[in-house]
């Protein structure tokens, strides 16, 4: 896959060039998960479909984008057909 095509596909999910709707911030979840970001622990967020798992990670990415360069934060949606 060409590099340019990958970058274009990733732009849909990342804050590099535009703002993305992150829904209503869930502060309690954000605080809990942001505490893990500052550790070397690996975490997973599991739950039924359409319960807000991706949304909470977009909220985390936006929060991290306020502290660090947005270009250093990457969100990949492996359900996008381009990544098959």
N, C-alpha and C positions, 0 to 999 in steps of 0.2 A: 504494500500500500504506500502511496506517495506521501511524503511528509506534509505537503501542503493540504492534502485531502484530510489527513488526520487532524491537523490544526483546525481546519474549518469545522470538522465534526465536534471537536472539543470545545470550540467557542460557544456552542449552544448551551453548555452546562456550566461554564465558568464565568467569573466576574471580571475577566481580563479587559473587555472592551465595553461592557454594558452592565446595567444592574439587572439582577434576576429576582423575581418574586420569591420571597422566603416565607410568606405567610405570617401568621401571628407568632412572634417570638415566645417560646416556652422557657421562661427564665430559669425555672428549677432544673429542667433537663439540661439546659445550656450550662448552668453552673456546675452540675455534676460531671458532665462530659468534658468540659474545659479543664477540670481538675486532672483528668486522665491525660489530656494533651501534654501536660507539663511533666509527665512521667515517661519511663521507658516501657510501660506496660502496653500490651496489645489488648484491645477490647473489641467486642462485637455487639451490635445492637440487633436484636432479633424480635420478630413479631409478625402478626398476620399482615397480609397485603393491605395497602392503602390506610395504614395507621399513622403515617408521618415520619417513618425512619429516614427517608431521603430528605424530607423537609428539614428535619433537625440537623442533618449534616450540612445542608445548604446554609442554615443559620450559623453553624460552627464555622464554615468556610468564610462567611461574611464577617463574622467577629474576628477571625484570624487575619482577614484582609485589612482590618483597621489597625492591626499591630505590625503586620509584615507586608511586604510587597505582594499585591494580588497575583503577580506573575509567578510567584513561588507556591501558589496553592492550586492544586489540580483535583478536579472532580471528573471521574470517568463513569459513564453509563454503559456498562457492558451489555445492556439489553438493546442498545442502538444497533440496528442491522449492519451499519458500516463496520462494526468490529467483529462480525462473524468470521 
